[in-house]
Amino acid sequence: MIQTRLPAALAERPRGFFARARRSRLFEPHRRFVFRRAMTAFLADPERCADPECGVLGELVYGWGNPGWSALHEFLAAAVRHALVSRGPILECGSGLSTLMIGAIASERGIAHCALEHQPRWAARVRRSLALYGIAANVLDCPLRSYGEFSWYDPPPDAMPKAFSLVVCDGPPGATHGGRYGLVPVLRHRFASSCVILLDDAGRQDERDIARRWAAKLGASLSTAGSDKPYAILSVGAAGE
């Protein structure tokens, strides 16, 4: 019997890798079906997904198929709630499922919405999904660059609104130098006077530290919510109220 050897890079994969990969491929048609069904339900009634217990949210997360990176139901529900009442333009740091959901609401309400994304291939996937569902959102290709103390997106100022009323921050990745701290020093001049910032992953110490530094610099109130995967809420101009 002829035996073949796997390339070293594949042979070093952890046990169970190939079984998980096969299962992932088998589930892909089902994920697409579930996602289409869930998006149809969401677009018909976005307000239902303001409730983190809404089953449509779970179907959207499953169908989107980006485990380990995608925002989960509590943060997505918070983003929906705030997008439904935002007084002006919305900024996302990072793009993905939330971009489709926020983009649909922003389009319906007639407010601007843009997302910063440093991975061109991922940005292209998000744009294809937006086009498929007829959602108007501006996904901006923004490479990460060093600002000295931290690295963050290099946003194109002419392609963004002058002031944001809501910021939904789920990027860049936590392993980036300085994490997500760069949002405030780079873009604070574009925050509306009553801007709200939602910061995902507040169960991590780095994100909690960043949220406290932001609150101090902005004079913002700070609270946390979410039991399964906590997130931070900063309200600019509300600390003294």
N, C-alpha and C positions, 0 to 999 in steps of 0.2 A: 504494500500500500504506500502510495506517495503521500508524504506529509508536507504541508506547507507551513511556513513560519510567518507570523504576523510582523509587520514593521514594528520597530522598537517603540515608536510613539503610540501605536495602538495596543501593543502588548502591555504597556505600563498603565493602561486605563484601569480604574478601580473595578473590583469584582461587581458584576451586575450592570456595568455600563451598557453593554450591547443589548441585554434584555430590556433595559429601560428605553434605549433608543428605538428598539422594535416596537415596544408598546406605544411610545410617543407617535410613531408613524401610523400605527393602527388606529389611534384615537383621533388623528388629525381630521378626517372627514366628519367625525362626530362633533369635534370642537367647532368646525366651520358652520355646521348646521345649527348648533346651539347658539353660536354667536349671532348668526343672521336673525334667528328667531328673537333673541334677547334685544338686539339693536332695534328691530321693528317695534317691539313693545316699549323700549325706552323712548324712541323718537315720537311715538304716539302720546306718551305721557311722561315727560322727564321728571315731573314733581314726585312721582311715586318712588323714585330712586333717591330722594332726600332722606328716606328712612333706611338706616343701615341694615334693617332686617328684611328689606325687600328682596324677594327671591331672584328678581331680574338682575340685581347686582352680582349675586353669586354666579349666575349663568354668564354674565359678561366677563367676569374675571376668568372663569374656566375657559370660555370660548376664545378669549384673546390669546391665551396660551403663552404667557411669559412668566412662568413661576419663578419666584425668587427675586424678581425685579418689579413686577407690576404692583401698583397700589392695590390695597385690599378694600373691603366693603366699607369700613368705617370712614377711612380717609376719602374715598370716592363720594360717599354720601355727604360728607362735609363740603367737599368741593361743589357738589350739585347745589346744596342749600345756599351757599354763598354766591354762586354764579347766578342763581335765580333772583337775587336781590342786589347784585353789584350795581353801583351807581355809575360805573364807567368801565374803561378797558381792563382786560384781564391778561395777566402774564403767567406763563408756566415756565418753570425751570426744569427741563427734561420733557420728553413727550412720550405718548403711549395711549393707552385706553382712556385716560382722563382727558386727553386732547380731543378725542371724538365726542365725549360726553359734554365737556365744557364748551367745545366748539358748536355743538348743536344748540345749546342754550343761548350762547352769545349771538349766534346767527338769528335765532328766533327773536331775540330782544333787540337786535340791531346795534350791538356794541362790539368794539374791536377785541380781538383775541389773538395772541401770538404765543408761540412756544419756542424756547431755545433748545437746540439739540446739537451735540458735538459729534455724533456718530452718523455720517452721511447715509450709510445703508439703512440704519434704523429710521432716520428721517424720511427716507424714500418709502419705507413700508407704511409709516404713519400717513404720509401724503396719499398713497394709493387707497388706504382705507377711508380717508376723508372723502376722496373723490368718489369712491364706490357708493357712499351714502349721501352724497350731495351736501357735505358740510363745508362751510367756508371757514377755514382757520389758516393762519400763516405760520408754518413751521420753518424757522430760520436756522440755516446751517451756521453754527457758531462753534468754531474750534476752541478748545481750552488753551489759555495762555497764562504765563506767570505774571503776577502782579507784585512779586517779591515775597510778602508775607504769606501769600496764598495763590492758588491757581483757580481760575474761574472762566466762564464763557467770555468770548470777545464779541459782544453784541453789536450789530450794526445800528447806530442811533437813528439814522434816517428811515429805517424800516419799521420803527416802533412808534406807538403813540407817545405823546408828550407826558402823560401821567396815567398811572395804573391805580385802580381802586381795589383790585384783588390780585394777590400773587399766590400761586399754588406751586410750592417748591418741593420737588422730589428728585432733584438732580443738582449738580453732577454726582457721580458715584461717591460714596462715603470715603473711598480710598484716595480720592483726589487730594493733593496737598492743600490743607486748610479746609477740606470738606466743602460744605455749602456756604461757608461764611461770606464769600465774596459778594453775594447778592446785595447786601446793604451798602458796603463801601463803594461798589461799582454803580448801583442804580438807585440809591436812596433819593437822589434829586428828581427821580421820576415817580415817586410815590405820592399819591393824592393825600390830602390832609387827613382823610379818614380811612386810609388804606388798611386792608386786612391781609395778613400773611398767614398761610397755612403751611406748616413745615412737617413733612412726613418723617417717620422713623424716630420719633422722640423717645422711644424706648432705649435708644442708644445714648450713652453718656456724651459722646461728641456732639450729637444734635441738641441735647439739653444745654450744653455749654454754649453752643452757637446761639440758640434761642435767647439765652440770658444776655449774651453780649449784644445781640440785636436790640433787645428790649431796652437796654441801658443807653445805647446810641440813639435810638429813635424816641425815647420817652414813651414807649408803648406798654400797654398792659400785656401780660403773658399768662396763659393758662394752658392746660393740657387736657386732652380728651381721648377716648378710645381705650377699650380694655384689651382687645386682642392684639392690636398693634398701635400703641399710642402715637398721637401727633400733637404738635404745638399750634396754638392760635395766638397771634400777635395783632393787637388793634392799635394802630398809630393814632395818637391824639386822644386816647381814651384813658391813659394812666392817671390823669388828674381829675377825671370826671367822677 
